[in-house]
């Protein structure tokens, strides 16, 4: 872990620097007695400790991502999908199966957006890939038990997170439209935890003679809420959302009504009335087991769901910062172990980036060693020597090593300059230690 953190984004040989360490790393990653569970166990424990040190509600963000690779023997990894390539001479598109690994991760964050750590992660591969549309021609997906579908990952992560954090009533699980699964609603109830997901299924409601959307059409607008969004050119624009919400009796799918009970859930609609120019119309439909009785409570749920993009940022760090998809390891087991290590590194980069925003006045030793603080004091001269040396003061210095300009009107540094700065600081720390050995302190 230390070697990889010193060479974020580098290959294993580059990070290890010599054959002995490189060979040891390859042996570790290919050891059949080592898996992602053992690698991440310590981090999961730390996530729980950080969770217990906080108060109030905590969000658990869920999402699935793919790691694709090009290999001469793709069967050693597995398949993740079919993509189109170049067209042949007749104009027909050529399709080929891509090999790779799928990962469903859960990121625990505060309601202010500070990532506390990762809760259970699930990896899997496919021996054979069949598109969803092709499967629908042969089977009715709603009739297949959840235990026989990949969707079970959503339920597994909720149950494992509830067991890990030991206080599931404080957790609100956030998911996109892929998580709109009735079994998830029941699993959350049975696990004594909560959920807030974006709904895409128009289920039967009430007495079964109408649907959720038909009932929501009768709900009057409770409030208007203004937000700032970016248009297609990246320019900020204002959007006025009409808020409607109601507690509704939601029925399970017809084929599963004997297995699952009805649930009383809150449906929230946040929609723009007109189609704006320069961007898509905002049309959010959320469903949650949490009560909503005022516009402020509805806005709170919208803001919680808006934090879901943070798990996508976490995945971006994995792929762009740690460059997980550029690894040349040949088997799925080795790649999974390496990605598990990268998950810890990615979380730390994300954590330090968000600490600069959520806890700027914290002491610097919360995230940095005394040696790192001393080197930053000597290397990066602050613009104001009288400024109190807080954590934000030193994290900004690290970002400056990564190319952050720190101008008066600049927004706080992002993940890209942070991982560049951390990597450069590591090199400088190594040089400082070597220099001290050569010339003395």
N, C-alpha and C positions, 0 to 999 in steps of 0.2 A: 504493500500500500504506500509506503514512504517513497519507494522508487517511482511508482506511477504518478504520485502527487508531485514529485519533482520534475516530471516530464509530461505534463498534461498535454494530450494530443499527439504524443510521440509514439513510435512503435515500441514494442517490448525490448528489443535489443538496444534502441536508443535510450530508453529509460533506465535500463539495467547497466549499460556502459561496458560490461565485460562478459565473457562467455560463461563464467561460473554462475554469476547472478542470473543471466539469461536462461541458462539450462535449468537452474533451480525454479525460475518462474514457470517455464514450460512444464516441468514435472508437477509443480503445484496445481496448475490449471487442468492437467490431465489425470490427476490422482482420482481414482474411482471412489475413494473415501471422502472426498471433498465435494460439496455441492453448494448451491446458492444459499440454502438454509443455514449451513454452518458459517458461510462467509458473512451473511447479513445478520446473524443472531445478535452480535454485540451492538450493532446499530439499532436494531429493533428495541433492544433493552434501553438504549439511550433515548430513543424516541419516546418511550413510555415515561422515562424520568422527566424529560422536558415537558411532556403533556401534563404530568402530575404537578409540575411547578407553576402551571398557569391556572387561571380561574375562568369561569364562564364557558360559553359555547366554543367548540373547536370544529373546524371543517375538515372533512376527509375527502380529498379530490381523487376521483377515479378516472382512468383513461387507458386505452390500449394503443400501443404503437408497434411498428414493424421495423426490424433490422434486416435489410436485404444484402445479399452477398453474391458475388460471381465466383463459381468454383467449377473445376473440371469434374468433380464428383459431387454434384448437389445432393445426392441421396444420403450423404454423410451428415447433412444438416437438416433438410426437410424443405417442404414447399410452403409458400405463403400466398401465392396468387398467380394470375396470368396477366401479362401486360402485352401491349401491342408494340411491334417493332417496325422496321422499314417495310415498304410495300415491294412486292416482287414485280416482275416484268409485266404481268397481267393487271397490275393495280390492286391485287388482293393484299390486305394487311397480314403480316406474319406475326403470329402470337407465340410466345414462349413462356414457360413456367419459371418463375423466379424462386430461388431458394432463400431461406432466411428463418428468423426466429421471431415469434410474437411475444410481447411482454405486456401484462396488465399490471399496472402499478397503482399504488394508493399513497398519496402525499398528505401528511397531516400539517395543516396550517392554522394559524390563529385567524380570527375574523378581521385582523388588520393586515393579513397577508404574509406574516412571518412563517417560513417553513420550519416546523419543529422536527421533521424527520420523515422517514419512509416507514409505512406499516406494510404488511405482507405484500410480496410481489409474486406473480405467477408467470412462469415461462412455459411455452409449449411450441411444438412444431407439428406440421402435417405431413404424413406420408403421401397423401394424395389431396389435391385441391379441386374442389368442385364449387363453381360459383353459386351464389344464393339463388339467382334466377333459374339456373338449371335444376337445383334441388326442388324448387317450388313446383316444377312440372311433374315431379314424382311423388312428393309428399306435401302434407299441410304442416308447416312449421309449428303452428299453434297446437297441434295434436301430439307433438313429440315431447316427452317429459324433459324438463329442464336439466335433469341429471345426465341426459344423453347429448346435450348441446354444449358448444363452447361458451354459451351465455352463463353457464354455471359459475364462471370465474367471478362475476359480479357478486354472487351470493357468498362464495367462498371468502372473498376478501372482506366482506362486511362481517361475517362471522369471526374470522381470524383477527380482524381489527378490534372487535368487541372484546375478545378474549385477551388480546395483548394489552389494551389500554385500561382494562379493568373498571372503567367507568363509562360504559357506552351511552348512558343517557345524556352525556355532554356533547356527543358527537353528532354532526349532521353530515351525511354522506351525499356528495354532490356528483352528478353524472350527466352526460349529454343524452341525446335522444336514443342512443344505443342502449342505455340503461333503463329505458321505459319498459320494464318487465313486471308483470303482476306478481310473480314469485318474489321479486326483490322487495315489494311492499310488505309481503307477509314475513319475509326473512328479517327485515328491519324491526317489525313489530315483535317477533319472537325473540329477537336479540336485545330488546329494550333499548333500541337506538332509533335515530331519526334519518330521514332522507329528504332531498330536494333535487328533483331531476326535471329535465326538459322533456315534455311529453310529445309524442307523435302519434299515439294510438287513440282513436276516438272510441272509447269503451262505452258499454251500456251503463246507464246510471239510473238511480231512483228505483222505480218499479220494473225496470227492464224494457219499458215501452219507448224510451228515448235515449239519446246518447249524451255524453258530456258536452259536446259542442252545441247541441240543441238547447241544453239547459243554460249554458253560458250566454247564449244569444239573448236570453231574457233578463240577464243581469245588467243593471244600469252602470254607467261609468262612475266610479267612486272618487277618482281624483285624476289630475294630470301631473305628470312628472317629467321634468326637463333634464336631459342628459347631454353630454358632449361625445360625439362619435367622429370617426375619420371617414372622409369620402374616398372614392377610388384613387384620388390623387394624393392621399395622405394629409389632407387639410382638415382641421377641426370644424365641425358644423354642429348646430343645435338640433336636437330631436325632442319632440313633445310626445310622450307616451300616455295613452289612456289606460288607466288601471281598473281592472275588474277582478273580483275574487268572490268565491263562494265555497262553503263547506258542502260537499256532495257525497252521496252514497254511491260508491263505485263498485260495479259488479265484476267478478272474474270472467275470463273467456268462457263461452258456452260449454266447450268441451272439458273444462276444468272446474265447473261449479260444484261438483261433488267433492273436490279435493281442497278447495280454498274458499274461505268465507268472504263475504262482502266487506269492504273497508270504507270508513268515512274519512275522506281526504279533502284537502284544500286545493282548489284549482285557481291559479293566478294567470290572468291574461294581461300582457303589457304590449300594446300595439300602437303603431302610428296610424292615424286615420287616412292620410294621403300617401301616395308613393312619391318619395322625394327624388329630386334630380341629382345625379352623380353618385348614388349609392343605392343599395337594396333597402327595402322597407323593413323596419324592425318589427318582428312578430314573434314575441316570446310567449310560450305557453308552458307554465311550470306546474308541477304537481308535488305536494308535500303532505306529510302527516302532521306538520306543525300547524297550530291554529293561527289564523290571520283575521283580525277583527277591525283593524284600522289601516288607513293608507300608509302610515309610517311603518307598520309591521310588514306590509306588502313590499314597500321600497327596500326594507332591510333584507328581505329574501332575494330581491333582485340583485342587490349589491353582493350578497353571498354567492349567488350563482355566477356573477360576473368575475369572481375570483377563480373560476374553473380554469381560465387560460393559464394559470400559473403552473399547472401540471404539464401543459404543452411546452412552457418555457423550460421546465425540468428536462423533458425529453429532448428539446433542442440542445441543451448543454451536453447531454449524453452523446448526441450525434455530431454536433459542430465543434464543441469544445474538446471532449474526450475522443472524438472521431471513432466511435465504436464500430461503425460500418466499414472502416478501412482496415480492420484487423485481418490478418492472413491465416488465422487459426482454421483448421480444416474440419473440425467436428462440432456438433451442436453443444455437447457437454462442456468442451473447453471454452467455447464462445459465451455460454451462459455464465460460467464462473468469472470470466473477464468482465462481462457486462455488470455482474453483481458488484464487482470492485468499483467499476466506473460509477455505479449508482451512488455509492458513498461519496466519491469525489465530487460528483455533480451536485449532490445535496449540499456539500460544504461550500461550494462556489455560490450556489443560489442563496444559502443561508447568510453568508457574509455580505452579499449584495443587498439583501433585504434588511439586514441588521442596520446598515447605513441609513435606511429610511425609517425603520420602526423603532430603533433604540439608539439614536445618534449620540446621546449623552452618556451612554454606558462606558465603564472603564475599558481601556484598550486591551487589558489582559484577559478580557472575556473571549477574545478570538485570536490573540497574538501572543507570542512568547516575548520574554524580555530582550532576547537577542534580536528578534525581528524589529521590535520597537526602537532599539538603539540604532540599528542599521538604517531604518527609515528616517530617524532624526538627523543622521549624518548625510544621507544620500539625497533626500527630497526636502529641499528647504521650503518651509511654509511661507505663504505670502504675508502672514501676520505672526510674528514671534510671540506676541502677547496673547494669542488665542489659546483658550484652555484645551489641553491635549486630551480629547475624548476619543472614543472608538471611531466616530465618524471622521475625525481629523486624520487618523492613520489609514483607514480604509480608502479615503480620498487619495492619500499618497500612493497607496498600492495601485489604485485606478490610474493615476498619473503615469506610473511605470508602464501601464498598458495602453497609453495613448490618450487618456482623458485629459482635456484641457483645463478643466476646473475654472471656467470663466464665471463671472458673477451671475449671469442669467442661464447658465447651463443646468439642465435637469440632473438629478443624482446619477452617478455612474451605473451602467448596466452590466449584465453578466459577461459580455464579450470583453470589455476592457478589464474587468475583474479577473477573468481567468488568464488573460495575457499578463496582467500585473503580478498575479500570484506566481505564474511560471517564471517570470523574470526575477522576482524577489528570491525565489528558490535558488536560481543560478548565482545571484549576488551573495546570498548567505553562504553558499558553498565556497565562493571565492574569498569571502571574509574569513572563513574558518581555515582555509588553506594558507591565506596570507598571514594569519596569526601564527600558524605553525612554522612558517618560513622565517618571518622577521620578528616574531614575538608580539605580545599584546601592546 
